[in-house]
Amino acid sequence: MFPPGDARPYERTQRLIQAISGVVNELPNRLSISGHTDGSPPGRAGQSNWELSADRANAARRVLAASGVQGNR
C-alpha cells in the first residue's frame, strides 16, 4: 500500500481507497483508520515507526476526505 518507510500511498492505493469511498459513504457506520509498518526503520530521519503508522493513517484519511467521505465519520 505504501513504499517502504514512506507515508505517501502508491497511486494504486489511492485509487483503491477512492473506489471504496462510494460504498463507505452509503454506510451509516463510523470509521476507524489505523496505519501499520514493518520493523524496518522509517525513511525520514528522526521519525519512529509509531509516527510513520500515524502518517499513513492520515494519508488514507485525506484520500477518503478528498473522495467525499465526511470528516465526522
C-alpha positions as CSV (number, residue, x, y, z in Angstrom):
1,M,0.0,0.0,0.0
2,F,3.0,2.3,0.7
3,P,6.6,2.3,-0.3
4,P,8.9,1.0,2.4
5,G,9.5,3.7,5.1
6,D,7.2,6.2,3.3
7,A,3.8,7.7,4.2
8,R,2.8,8.6,0.6
9,P,0.5,5.9,-0.7
10,Y,1.1,4.2,-4.1
11,E,-1.1,5.5,-6.9
12,R,-2.9,2.2,-6.9
13,T,-3.6,2.5,-3.2
14,Q,-5.1,5.9,-3.7
15,R,-7.4,4.5,-6.5
16,L,-8.4,1.6,-4.2
17,I,-9.4,4.0,-1.4
18,Q,-11.2,6.2,-3.8
19,A,-13.1,3.2,-5.1
20,I,-14.3,2.1,-1.7
21,S,-15.3,5.6,-0.6
22,G,-18.5,5.4,-2.6
23,V,-19.5,2.3,-0.6
24,V,-18.3,3.8,2.7
25,N,-20.5,6.9,2.1
26,E,-23.6,4.7,1.9
27,L,-23.0,3.0,5.2
28,P,-24.1,4.7,8.5
29,N,-21.1,3.3,10.5
30,R,-18.4,5.5,12.0
31,L,-14.9,4.8,10.7
32,S,-11.7,3.9,12.4
33,I,-8.5,4.2,10.4
34,S,-5.2,2.7,11.5
35,G,-1.8,2.6,9.8
36,H,0.8,-0.1,10.0
37,T,4.5,-0.5,9.4
38,D,7.0,-3.3,9.3
39,G,10.0,-3.5,11.6
40,S,12.3,-1.6,9.2
41,P,13.5,1.9,10.1
42,P,11.3,4.7,8.7
43,G,12.6,6.6,5.7
44,R,12.7,10.0,7.4
45,A,15.5,10.8,9.9
46,G,14.2,11.1,13.4
47,Q,10.9,9.5,12.6
48,S,9.7,6.5,14.5
49,N,7.5,3.6,13.2
50,W,4.8,5.0,15.5
51,E,4.9,8.3,13.6
52,L,5.1,6.6,10.3
53,S,2.0,4.5,11.0
54,A,0.1,7.6,12.1
55,D,1.2,9.4,9.0
56,R,0.0,6.5,6.8
57,A,-3.4,6.5,8.6
58,N,-3.7,10.3,8.0
59,A,-2.8,9.8,4.3
60,A,-5.6,7.3,3.9
61,R,-8.0,9.7,5.8
62,R,-7.0,12.5,3.4
63,V,-7.8,10.4,0.3
64,L,-11.2,9.4,1.8
65,A,-11.9,13.1,2.6
66,A,-10.9,14.1,-0.9
67,S,-13.3,11.4,-2.2
68,G,-16.3,12.9,-0.3
69,V,-16.2,11.0,3.0
70,Q,-17.3,13.4,5.7
71,G,-14.7,14.2,8.5
72,N,-17.2,13.5,11.2
73,R,-17.4,9.8,10.3
